[in-house]
Amino acid sequence: MTELGPVAWPPAPIRTERLVLREPEARDRAAFIELLASPEVHTYLGGPRPRDELEREMSGVPERWPGSFVVDLDGSMIGQILLRRATGHCRPAAAGKADLGYLFLPRAWGFGYAAEACAAALGWLAGVLPGEPVVLTTQTANVGSMRLAAKLGFTEVERFEAWGAEQWLGMWSPVTPSD
């Protein structure tokens, strides 16, 4: 992840109706391992990492970096939101823009948590970097992610082949008042 620019980090926790977006804490370690080792979560992301490898490599407190939010429901981690600067592996249309990523534990699927958390993260970003466009890339086969992108207001920029599958690149731009 590269920096988002002159953004103070960490921000105060972001609260929604049901969720809190916050920095990772030591109590999140088991949930991070579950998230990264989950075959369901990584169906469209190249497959899960081996649990024993994650257990060995992950320190007591999961790594913290600007743009990484834990999604907390009732005091427990259910997912992660990532906002980072798109880098060279991306499409030219995405280069240098903020990139939204998200991972949620399967038990949290189907309740609208991803939409709620991503909308809150996008709202936060629009507040700290007014006018900043955001990109999102997902496999077109990932129907849930495609639905979420549409619900959040991302519009298609292009489709392309990568990692043996068709990918979708969308862009979101915050509404800014005209002068």
Backbone as JSON Lines, residues from 0, in Angstrom:
{"i":0,"aa":"M","n":[0.83,-1.18,0.0],"ca":[0.0,0.0,0.0],"c":[0.87,1.24,0.0]}
{"i":1,"aa":"T","n":[0.5,2.19,-0.77],"ca":[1.2,3.45,-0.73],"c":[0.28,4.47,-0.09]}
{"i":2,"aa":"E","n":[0.85,5.56,0.3],"ca":[0.09,6.53,1.07],"c":[-1.0,7.21,0.25]}
{"i":3,"aa":"L","n":[-1.99,7.69,0.94],"ca":[-3.09,8.39,0.31],"c":[-2.82,9.89,0.2]}
{"i":4,"aa":"G","n":[-1.67,10.32,0.64],"ca":[-1.37,11.74,0.58],"c":[-1.34,12.32,1.98]}
{"i":5,"aa":"P","n":[-1.62,13.6,2.1],"ca":[-1.49,14.28,3.39],"c":[-2.67,13.99,4.33]}
{"i":6,"aa":"V","n":[-2.89,12.72,4.61],"ca":[-4.0,12.31,5.47],"c":[-3.44,11.92,6.84]}
{"i":7,"aa":"A","n":[-3.94,12.54,7.89],"ca":[-3.51,12.18,9.24],"c":[-3.98,10.75,9.54]}
{"i":8,"aa":"W","n":[-3.07,9.94,10.08],"ca":[-3.41,8.55,10.36],"c":[-2.96,8.2,11.76]}
{"i":9,"aa":"P","n":[-3.68,7.43,12.53],"ca":[-5.01,6.93,12.2],"c":[-6.09,7.98,12.48]}
{"i":10,"aa":"P","n":[-7.18,7.89,11.75],"ca":[-8.29,8.79,12.05],"c":[-9.05,8.27,13.28]}
{"i":11,"aa":"A","n":[-9.92,9.1,13.8],"ca":[-10.82,8.62,14.85],"c":[-11.65,7.49,14.25]}
{"i":12,"aa":"P","n":[-12.08,6.53,15.06],"ca":[-12.92,5.47,14.5],"c":[-14.14,6.06,13.78]}
{"i":13,"aa":"I","n":[-14.49,5.42,12.68],"ca":[-15.63,5.84,11.86],"c":[-16.81,4.97,12.29]}
{"i":14,"aa":"R","n":[-17.87,5.6,12.72],"ca":[-19.05,4.86,13.2],"c":[-20.19,4.97,12.21]}
{"i":15,"aa":"T","n":[-20.83,3.83,11.96],"ca":[-22.04,3.79,11.15],"c":[-23.17,3.33,12.06]}
{"i":16,"aa":"E","n":[-24.3,3.05,11.48],"ca":[-25.43,2.59,12.28],"c":[-25.1,1.32,13.05]}
{"i":17,"aa":"R","n":[-24.38,0.39,12.41],"ca":[-24.1,-0.91,13.04],"c":[-22.63,-1.21,13.24]}
{"i":18,"aa":"L","n":[-21.74,-0.48,12.58],"ca":[-20.34,-0.85,12.51],"c":[-19.41,0.25,13.01]}
{"i":19,"aa":"V","n":[-18.16,-0.17,13.29],"ca":[-17.09,0.77,13.58],"c":[-15.92,0.39,12.68]}
{"i":20,"aa":"L","n":[-15.37,1.37,11.98],"ca":[-14.14,1.18,11.2],"c":[-13.02,1.75,12.05]}
{"i":21,"aa":"R","n":[-12.02,0.91,12.33],"ca":[-10.96,1.31,13.27],"c":[-9.65,0.65,12.86]}
{"i":22,"aa":"E","n":[-8.59,1.02,13.58],"ca":[-7.28,0.41,13.37],"c":[-7.27,-1.02,13.9]}
{"i":23,"aa":"P","n":[-6.43,-1.88,13.3],"ca":[-6.29,-3.24,13.84],"c":[-5.73,-3.23,15.26]}
{"i":24,"aa":"E","n":[-6.15,-4.22,16.04],"ca":[-5.69,-4.39,17.42],"c":[-5.28,-5.85,17.62]}
{"i":25,"aa":"A","n":[-4.6,-6.13,18.7],"ca":[-4.13,-7.5,18.98],"c":[-5.31,-8.49,18.99]}
{"i":26,"aa":"R","n":[-6.47,-8.08,19.48],"ca":[-7.62,-8.98,19.55],"c":[-8.14,-9.4,18.18]}
{"i":27,"aa":"D","n":[-7.66,-8.75,17.1],"ca":[-8.12,-9.05,15.74],"c":[-7.28,-10.13,15.05]}
{"i":28,"aa":"R","n":[-6.2,-10.57,15.68],"ca":[-5.27,-11.5,15.03],"c":[-5.97,-12.75,14.51]}
{"i":29,"aa":"A","n":[-6.77,-13.41,15.33],"ca":[-7.44,-14.65,14.9],"c":[-8.39,-14.4,13.73]}
{"i":30,"aa":"A","n":[-9.08,-13.26,13.75],"ca":[-9.99,-12.95,12.64],"c":[-9.22,-12.66,11.36]}
{"i":31,"aa":"F","n":[-8.07,-11.99,11.46],"ca":[-7.24,-11.75,10.28],"c":[-6.77,-13.08,9.69]}
{"i":32,"aa":"I","n":[-6.34,-13.98,10.54],"ca":[-5.89,-15.29,10.05],"c":[-7.04,-16.03,9.38]}
{"i":33,"aa":"E","n":[-8.21,-16.01,10.0],"ca":[-9.39,-16.64,9.41],"c":[-9.71,-16.02,8.05]}
{"i":34,"aa":"L","n":[-9.65,-14.7,7.97],"ca":[-9.95,-13.98,6.73],"c":[-8.98,-14.36,5.62]}
{"i":35,"aa":"L","n":[-7.7,-14.38,5.93],"ca":[-6.67,-14.64,4.92],"c":[-6.57,-16.12,4.54]}
{"i":36,"aa":"A","n":[-7.03,-17.01,5.42],"ca":[-6.97,-18.45,5.16],"c":[-8.27,-19.0,4.59]}
{"i":37,"aa":"S","n":[-9.29,-18.18,4.45],"ca":[-10.61,-18.64,4.03],"c":[-10.69,-18.91,2.53]}
{"i":38,"aa":"P","n":[-10.99,-20.16,2.14],"ca":[-11.17,-20.45,0.71],"c":[-12.34,-19.66,0.1]}
{"i":39,"aa":"E","n":[-13.41,-19.45,0.87],"ca":[-14.56,-18.71,0.36],"c":[-14.21,-17.25,0.07]}
{"i":40,"aa":"V","n":[-13.49,-16.62,1.0],"ca":[-13.1,-15.22,0.84],"c":[-12.18,-15.06,-0.37]}
{"i":41,"aa":"H","n":[-11.33,-16.04,-0.61],"ca":[-10.31,-15.91,-1.65],"c":[-10.64,-16.64,-2.94]}
{"i":42,"aa":"T","n":[-11.92,-16.97,-3.16],"ca":[-12.35,-17.62,-4.39],"c":[-11.89,-16.84,-5.61]}
{"i":43,"aa":"Y","n":[-12.01,-15.52,-5.59],"ca":[-11.68,-14.67,-6.73],"c":[-10.38,-13.9,-6.53]}
{"i":44,"aa":"L","n":[-9.61,-14.29,-5.53],"ca":[-8.39,-13.55,-5.19],"c":[-7.14,-14.43,-5.24]}
{"i":45,"aa":"G","n":[-7.18,-15.49,-6.0],"ca":[-5.99,-16.32,-6.15],"c":[-5.83,-17.41,-5.12]}
{"i":46,"aa":"G","n":[-6.82,-17.6,-4.27],"ca":[-6.77,-18.68,-3.28],"c":[-6.27,-18.22,-1.93]}
{"i":47,"aa":"P","n":[-6.61,-18.99,-0.89],"ca":[-6.24,-18.63,0.48],"c":[-4.77,-18.9,0.76]}
{"i":48,"aa":"R","n":[-4.27,-18.27,1.81],"ca":[-2.92,-18.57,2.3],"c":[-3.02,-19.7,3.31]}
{"i":49,"aa":"P","n":[-1.99,-20.52,3.43],"ca":[-2.02,-21.61,4.42],"c":[-2.09,-21.06,5.85]}
{"i":50,"aa":"R","n":[-3.02,-21.62,6.63],"ca":[-3.24,-21.16,8.0],"c":[-1.97,-21.27,8.85]}
{"i":51,"aa":"D","n":[-1.23,-22.37,8.74],"ca":[-0.02,-22.53,9.56],"c":[1.03,-21.47,9.22]}
{"i":52,"aa":"E","n":[1.12,-21.09,7.96],"ca":[2.05,-20.04,7.54],"c":[1.62,-18.69,8.15]}
{"i":53,"aa":"L","n":[0.34,-18.41,8.11],"ca":[-0.18,-17.17,8.7],"c":[0.06,-17.13,10.2]}
{"i":54,"aa":"E","n":[-0.16,-18.25,10.87],"ca":[0.07,-18.33,12.33],"c":[1.52,-18.0,12.66]}
{"i":55,"aa":"R","n":[2.45,-18.5,11.85],"ca":[3.88,-18.25,12.09],"c":[4.26,-16.8,11.79]}
{"i":56,"aa":"E","n":[3.71,-16.24,10.71],"ca":[4.16,-14.94,10.23],"c":[3.5,-13.74,10.89]}
{"i":57,"aa":"M","n":[2.25,-13.89,11.34],"ca":[1.53,-12.73,11.87],"c":[1.9,-12.47,13.32]}
{"i":58,"aa":"S","n":[2.32,-11.24,13.56],"ca":[2.7,-10.86,14.92],"c":[1.45,-10.78,15.8]}
{"i":59,"aa":"G","n":[1.66,-10.45,17.05],"ca":[0.55,-10.34,17.99],"c":[-0.46,-9.28,17.6]}
{"i":60,"aa":"V","n":[0.02,-8.16,17.06],"ca":[-0.87,-7.11,16.58],"c":[-0.78,-7.1,15.07]}
{"i":61,"aa":"P","n":[-1.89,-7.31,14.38],"ca":[-1.85,-7.28,12.91],"c":[-1.25,-5.96,12.42]}
{"i":62,"aa":"E","n":[-0.57,-6.03,11.3],"ca":[0.11,-4.87,10.75],"c":[-0.85,-3.7,10.55]}
{"i":63,"aa":"R","n":[-0.38,-2.54,10.92],"ca":[-1.17,-1.31,10.75],"c":[-0.52,-0.47,9.67]}
{"i":64,"aa":"W","n":[-1.33,0.07,8.78],"ca":[-0.8,1.0,7.82],"c":[-1.92,1.93,7.38]}
{"i":65,"aa":"P","n":[-1.56,3.13,6.91],"ca":[-2.59,4.09,6.5],"c":[-3.52,3.48,5.45]}
{"i":66,"aa":"G","n":[-4.82,3.63,5.68],"ca":[-5.82,3.13,4.75],"c":[-6.37,1.76,5.08]}
{"i":67,"aa":"S","n":[-5.86,1.12,6.12],"ca":[-6.34,-0.21,6.52],"c":[-7.27,-0.07,7.72]}
{"i":68,"aa":"F","n":[-8.53,-0.42,7.5],"ca":[-9.53,-0.35,8.56],"c":[-10.04,-1.75,8.9]}
{"i":69,"aa":"V","n":[-10.15,-2.05,10.18],"ca":[-10.89,-3.23,10.62],"c":[-12.36,-2.83,10.64]}
{"i":70,"aa":"V","n":[-13.21,-3.73,10.17],"ca":[-14.66,-3.51,10.28],"c":[-15.11,-4.31,11.49]}
{"i":71,"aa":"D","n":[-15.63,-3.59,12.48],"ca":[-15.98,-4.15,13.77],"c":[-17.49,-4.14,13.95]}
{"i":72,"aa":"L","n":[-18.04,-5.29,14.32],"ca":[-19.46,-5.42,14.64],"c":[-19.55,-5.91,16.08]}
{"i":73,"aa":"D","n":[-20.14,-5.13,16.93],"ca":[-20.34,-5.51,18.34],"c":[-19.05,-5.96,19.01]}
{"i":74,"aa":"G","n":[-17.93,-5.3,18.71],"ca":[-16.66,-5.59,19.36],"c":[-15.83,-6.68,18.73]}
{"i":75,"aa":"S","n":[-16.28,-7.23,17.6],"ca":[-15.52,-8.29,16.91],"c":[-15.29,-7.91,15.45]}
{"i":76,"aa":"M","n":[-14.09,-8.24,14.96],"ca":[-13.74,-7.99,13.58],"c":[-14.54,-8.92,12.66]}
{"i":77,"aa":"I","n":[-15.19,-8.32,11.64],"ca":[-15.9,-9.12,10.64],"c":[-15.32,-8.92,9.24]}
{"i":78,"aa":"G","n":[-14.41,-7.94,9.11],"ca":[-13.84,-7.69,7.79],"c":[-12.79,-6.61,7.83]}
{"i":79,"aa":"Q","n":[-12.32,-6.28,6.63],"ca":[-11.29,-5.27,6.47],"c":[-11.6,-4.42,5.24]}
{"i":80,"aa":"I","n":[-11.39,-3.13,5.36],"ca":[-11.49,-2.19,4.24],"c":[-10.08,-1.66,4.0]}
{"i":81,"aa":"L","n":[-9.69,-1.61,2.74],"ca":[-8.39,-1.07,2.37],"c":[-8.58,0.08,1.4]}
{"i":82,"aa":"L","n":[-8.01,1.2,1.72],"ca":[-7.93,2.34,0.81],"c":[-6.46,2.62,0.61]}
{"i":83,"aa":"R","n":[-6.0,2.45,-0.61],"ca":[-4.58,2.65,-0.9],"c":[-4.44,3.31,-2.25]}
{"i":84,"aa":"R","n":[-3.27,3.79,-2.54],"ca":[-3.0,4.42,-3.82],"c":[-2.74,3.3,-4.83]}
{"i":85,"aa":"A","n":[-3.47,3.3,-5.95],"ca":[-3.28,2.29,-6.99],"c":[-1.85,2.41,-7.53]}
{"i":86,"aa":"T","n":[-1.22,1.26,-7.73],"ca":[0.19,1.25,-8.15],"c":[0.34,0.64,-9.54]}
{"i":87,"aa":"G","n":[1.57,0.41,-9.93],"ca":[1.93,-0.01,-11.28],"c":[1.28,-1.26,-11.83]}
{"i":88,"aa":"H","n":[0.86,-2.21,-10.98],"ca":[0.26,-3.44,-11.5],"c":[-1.14,-3.19,-12.06]}
{"i":89,"aa":"C","n":[-1.67,-2.01,-11.81],"ca":[-3.04,-1.67,-12.22],"c":[-3.09,-1.21,-13.66]}
{"i":90,"aa":"R","n":[-4.27,-1.0,-14.11],"ca":[-4.54,-0.45,-15.43],"c":[-4.15,1.02,-15.46]}
{"i":91,"aa":"P","n":[-3.77,1.55,-16.62],"ca":[-3.42,2.97,-16.71],"c":[-4.52,3.89,-16.18]}
{"i":92,"aa":"A","n":[-5.78,3.53,-16.4],"ca":[-6.9,4.36,-15.94],"c":[-6.95,4.46,-14.41]}
{"i":93,"aa":"A","n":[-6.33,3.51,-13.72],"ca":[-6.37,3.49,-12.26],"c":[-5.13,4.1,-11.62]}
{"i":94,"aa":"A","n":[-4.06,4.24,-12.37],"ca":[-2.77,4.65,-11.81],"c":[-2.89,5.95,-11.01]}
{"i":95,"aa":"G","n":[-2.39,5.9,-9.8],"ca":[-2.33,7.07,-8.95],"c":[-3.62,7.41,-8.21]}
{"i":96,"aa":"K","n":[-4.71,6.73,-8.52],"ca":[-5.98,7.01,-7.86],"c":[-6.09,6.19,-6.57]}
{"i":97,"aa":"A","n":[-6.98,6.6,-5.7],"ca":[-7.26,5.8,-4.5],"c":[-7.95,4.51,-4.95]}
{"i":98,"aa":"D","n":[-7.6,3.4,-4.33],"ca":[-8.12,2.08,-4.7],"c":[-8.83,1.5,-3.48]}
{"i":99,"aa":"L","n":[-10.08,1.07,-3.66],"ca":[-10.87,0.48,-2.57],"c":[-10.81,-1.03,-2.66]}
{"i":100,"aa":"G","n":[-10.48,-1.67,-1.55],"ca":[-10.53,-3.12,-1.45],"c":[-11.25,-3.5,-0.17]}
{"i":101,"aa":"Y","n":[-11.79,-4.71,-0.13],"ca":[-12.52,-5.15,1.06],"c":[-12.52,-6.66,1.12]}
{"i":102,"aa":"L","n":[-12.5,-7.17,2.34],"ca":[-12.6,-8.6,2.62],"c":[-13.52,-8.75,3.83]}
{"i":103,"aa":"F","n":[-14.47,-9.66,3.75],"ca":[-15.37,-9.91,4.87],"c":[-15.44,-11.41,5.14]}
{"i":104,"aa":"L","n":[-15.52,-11.76,6.41],"ca":[-15.67,-13.17,6.78],"c":[-17.0,-13.69,6.24]}
{"i":105,"aa":"P","n":[-17.04,-14.93,5.77],"ca":[-18.28,-15.47,5.2],"c":[-19.49,-15.36,6.11]}
{"i":106,"aa":"R","n":[-19.3,-15.46,7.42],"ca":[-20.45,-15.36,8.34],"c":[-21.07,-13.96,8.34]}
{"i":107,"aa":"A","n":[-20.36,-12.97,7.78],"ca":[-20.86,-11.59,7.73],"c":[-21.46,-11.26,6.36]}
{"i":108,"aa":"W","n":[-21.48,-12.2,5.44],"ca":[-22.03,-11.96,4.11],"c":[-23.55,-11.92,4.15]}
{"i":109,"aa":"G","n":[-24.12,-11.11,3.29],"ca":[-25.57,-11.1,3.12],"c":[-26.34,-10.2,4.06]}
{"i":110,"aa":"F","n":[-25.66,-9.39,4.86],"ca":[-26.33,-8.52,5.82],"c":[-26.17,-7.04,5.49]}
{"i":111,"aa":"G","n":[-25.51,-6.72,4.39],"ca":[-25.29,-5.32,4.01],"c":[-24.11,-4.66,4.71]}
{"i":112,"aa":"Y","n":[-23.32,-5.44,5.44],"ca":[-22.19,-4.84,6.16],"c":[-21.14,-4.27,5.21]}
{"i":113,"aa":"A","n":[-20.86,-4.98,4.13],"ca":[-19.84,-4.5,3.18],"c":[-20.26,-3.16,2.58]}
{"i":114,"aa":"A","n":[-21.52,-3.05,2.17],"ca":[-22.0,-1.79,1.6],"c":[-21.92,-0.66,2.64]}
{"i":115,"aa":"E","n":[-22.33,-0.96,3.86],"ca":[-22.32,0.05,4.93],"c":[-20.89,0.5,5.24]}
{"i":116,"aa":"A","n":[-19.98,-0.45,5.35],"ca":[-18.6,-0.13,5.69],"c":[-17.89,0.59,4.54]}
{"i":117,"aa":"C","n":[-18.08,0.11,3.32],"ca":[-17.43,0.74,2.17],"c":[-17.96,2.16,1.96]}
{"i":118,"aa":"A","n":[-19.27,2.36,2.11],"ca":[-19.85,3.7,1.98],"c":[-19.26,4.64,3.04]}
{"i":119,"aa":"A","n":[-19.08,4.14,4.25],"ca":[-18.5,4.96,5.31],"c":[-17.04,5.31,4.99]}
{"i":120,"aa":"A","n":[-16.28,4.35,4.49],"ca":[-14.88,4.6,4.13],"c":[-14.78,5.61,2.98]}
{"i":121,"aa":"L","n":[-15.66,5.47,1.99],"ca":[-15.68,6.42,0.87],"c":[-16.07,7.82,1.35]}
{"i":122,"aa":"G","n":[-17.03,7.89,2.27],"ca":[-17.42,9.17,2.84],"c":[-16.29,9.83,3.6]}
{"i":123,"aa":"W","n":[-15.56,9.01,4.37],"ca":[-14.4,9.52,5.1],"c":[-13.36,10.06,4.13]}
{"i":124,"aa":"L","n":[-13.06,9.28,3.09],"ca":[-12.04,9.7,2.11],"c":[-12.46,11.01,1.43]}
{"i":125,"aa":"A","n":[-13.74,11.11,1.06],"ca":[-14.23,12.33,0.42],"c":[-14.09,13.54,1.35]}
{"i":126,"aa":"G","n":[-14.15,13.3,2.65],"ca":[-13.97,14.39,3.61],"c":[-12.53,14.82,3.78]}
{"i":127,"aa":"V","n":[-11.6,13.87,3.72],"ca":[-10.18,14.22,3.94],"c":[-9.46,14.55,2.63]}
{"i":128,"aa":"L","n":[-9.93,14.02,1.51],"ca":[-9.35,14.31,0.19],"c":[-10.49,14.68,-0.76]}
{"i":129,"aa":"P","n":[-11.06,15.87,-0.62],"ca":[-12.21,16.26,-1.44],"c":[-11.92,16.12,-2.94]}
{"i":130,"aa":"G","n":[-12.88,15.52,-3.65],"ca":[-12.76,15.36,-5.09],"c":[-11.93,14.18,-5.54]}
{"i":131,"aa":"E","n":[-11.37,13.42,-4.61],"ca":[-10.5,12.28,-4.94],"c":[-11.31,11.15,-5.59]}
{"i":132,"aa":"P","n":[-11.0,10.78,-6.85],"ca":[-11.69,9.63,-7.44],"c":[-11.15,8.33,-6.84]}
{"i":133,"aa":"V","n":[-11.98,7.31,-6.82],"ca":[-11.61,6.01,-6.25],"c":[-11.88,4.94,-7.3]}
{"i":134,"aa":"V","n":[-10.96,3.99,-7.42],"ca":[-11.15,2.86,-8.33],"c":[-11.37,1.59,-7.53]}
{"i":135,"aa":"L","n":[-12.01,0.62,-8.18],"ca":[-12.26,-0.69,-7.6],"c":[-12.12,-1.7,-8.74]}
{"i":136,"aa":"T","n":[-11.4,-2.78,-8.49],"ca":[-11.24,-3.83,-9.48],"c":[-11.74,-5.14,-8.88]}
{"i":137,"aa":"T","n":[-12.51,-5.88,-9.67],"ca":[-13.01,-7.18,-9.23],"c":[-13.18,-8.08,-10.45]}
{"i":138,"aa":"Q","n":[-13.22,-9.37,-10.23],"ca":[-13.53,-10.29,-11.32],"c":[-15.01,-10.15,-11.67]}
{"i":139,"aa":"T","n":[-15.32,-10.19,-12.96],"ca":[-16.72,-10.11,-13.36],"c":[-17.5,-11.32,-12.85]}
{"i":140,"aa":"A","n":[-16.82,-12.43,-12.62],"ca":[-17.49,-13.64,-12.09],"c":[-17.91,-13.47,-10.63]}
{"i":141,"aa":"N","n":[-17.35,-12.5,-9.94],"ca":[-17.68,-12.26,-8.54],"c":[-18.95,-11.41,-8.49]}
{"i":142,"aa":"V","n":[-20.08,-12.07,-8.59],"ca":[-21.38,-11.4,-8.69],"c":[-21.64,-10.48,-7.49]}
{"i":143,"aa":"G","n":[-21.33,-10.95,-6.3],"ca":[-21.55,-10.14,-5.11],"c":[-20.74,-8.85,-5.14]}
{"i":144,"aa":"S","n":[-19.5,-8.93,-5.55],"ca":[-18.65,-7.75,-5.62],"c":[-19.12,-6.79,-6.72]}
{"i":145,"aa":"M","n":[-19.58,-7.36,-7.82],"ca":[-20.11,-6.52,-8.9],"c":[-21.37,-5.77,-8.43]}
{"i":146,"aa":"R","n":[-22.24,-6.45,-7.67],"ca":[-23.44,-5.81,-7.13],"c":[-23.07,-4.7,-6.14]}
{"i":147,"aa":"L","n":[-22.08,-4.98,-5.3],"ca":[-21.64,-3.99,-4.32],"c":[-21.08,-2.76,-5.03]}
{"i":148,"aa":"A","n":[-20.26,-2.95,-6.05],"ca":[-19.69,-1.82,-6.79],"c":[-20.8,-0.94,-7.37]}
{"i":149,"aa":"A","n":[-21.82,-1.56,-7.92],"ca":[-22.95,-0.8,-8.48],"c":[-23.7,-0.06,-7.38]}
{"i":150,"aa":"K","n":[-23.93,-0.73,-6.26],"ca":[-24.67,-0.13,-5.15],"c":[-23.92,1.09,-4.59]}
{"i":151,"aa":"L","n":[-22.58,1.03,-4.59],"ca":[-21.77,2.12,-4.07],"c":[-21.63,3.27,-5.07]}
{"i":152,"aa":"G","n":[-22.07,3.06,-6.31],"ca":[-22.01,4.12,-7.31],"c":[-20.78,4.09,-8.2]}
{"i":153,"aa":"F","n":[-20.06,2.97,-8.25],"ca":[-18.93,2.84,-9.17],"c":[-19.47,2.63,-10.57]}
{"i":154,"aa":"T","n":[-18.84,3.27,-11.55],"ca":[-19.23,3.08,-12.94],"c":[-18.08,2.43,-13.7]}
{"i":155,"aa":"E","n":[-18.43,1.59,-14.64],"ca":[-17.42,0.83,-15.38],"c":[-16.54,1.75,-16.21]}
{"i":156,"aa":"V","n":[-15.22,1.49,-16.09],"ca":[-14.23,2.18,-16.92],"c":[-13.77,1.22,-18.02]}
{"i":157,"aa":"E","n":[-13.5,-0.02,-17.62],"ca":[-13.07,-1.01,-18.6],"c":[-13.13,-2.42,-18.02]}
{"i":158,"aa":"R","n":[-13.09,-3.39,-18.93],"ca":[-12.94,-4.79,-18.59],"c":[-11.65,-5.26,-19.25]}
{"i":159,"aa":"F","n":[-10.96,-6.17,-18.58],"ca":[-9.69,-6.65,-19.12],"c":[-9.42,-8.05,-18.59]}
{"i":160,"aa":"E","n":[-8.52,-8.74,-19.23],"ca":[-8.12,-10.08,-18.8],"c":[-6.88,-9.97,-17.93]}
{"i":161,"aa":"A","n":[-6.89,-10.61,-16.79],"ca":[-5.72,-10.69,-15.9],"c":[-5.91,-11.88,-14.97]}
{"i":162,"aa":"W","n":[-4.84,-12.5,-14.59],"ca":[-4.86,-13.63,-13.67],"c":[-5.82,-14.73,-14.14]}
{"i":163,"aa":"G","n":[-5.93,-14.89,-15.47],"ca":[-6.74,-15.96,-16.04],"c":[-8.24,-15.74,-15.97]}
{"i":164,"aa":"A","n":[-8.68,-14.48,-15.78],"ca":[-10.11,-14.21,-15.67],"c":[-10.41,-12.79,-16.13]}
{"i":165,"aa":"E","n":[-11.68,-12.56,-16.49],"ca":[-12.09,-11.22,-16.87],"c":[-12.22,-10.36,-15.6]}
{"i":166,"aa":"Q","n":[-11.61,-9.19,-15.64],"ca":[-11.62,-8.25,-14.53],"c":[-12.46,-7.03,-14.91]}
{"i":167,"aa":"W","n":[-13.02,-6.38,-13.91],"ca":[-13.83,-5.18,-14.09],"c":[-13.18,-4.06,-13.3]}
{"i":168,"aa":"L","n":[-12.99,-2.91,-13.94],"ca":[-12.45,-1.73,-13.27],"c":[-13.54,-0.67,-13.28]}
{"i":169,"aa":"G","n":[-13.9,-0.21,-12.1],"ca":[-14.89,0.84,-11.96],"c":[-14.31,2.04,-11.26]}
{"i":170,"aa":"M","n":[-14.98,3.19,-11.41],"ca":[-14.52,4.41,-10.76],"c":[-15.69,5.09,-10.05]}
{"i":171,"aa":"W","n":[-15.38,5.69,-8.91],"ca":[-16.32,6.43,-8.09],"c":[-15.75,7.82,-7.9]}
{"i":172,"aa":"S","n":[-16.57,8.82,-8.07],"ca":[-16.14,10.2,-7.81],"c":[-17.13,10.83,-6.84]}
{"i":173,"aa":"P","n":[-16.6,11.43,-5.79],"ca":[-17.5,12.08,-4.83],"c":[-18.18,13.28,-5.47]}
{"i":174,"aa":"V","n":[-19.36,13.56,-5.01],"ca":[-20.07,14.74,-5.46],"c":[-19.47,15.94,-4.74]}
{"i":175,"aa":"T","n":[-19.03,16.91,-5.53],"ca":[-18.48,18.11,-4.91],"c":[-19.31,19.3,-5.32]}
{"i":176,"aa":"P","n":[-19.56,20.2,-4.39],"ca":[-20.37,21.38,-4.73],"c":[-19.67,22.2,-5.81]}
{"i":177,"aa":"S","n":[-20.43,22.73,-6.75],"ca":[-19.82,23.56,-7.78],"c":[-19.6,24.96,-7.24]}
{"i":178,"aa":"D","n":[-18.58,25.57,-7.78],"ca":[-18.23,26.94,-7.31],"c":[-19.21,27.97,-7.79]}
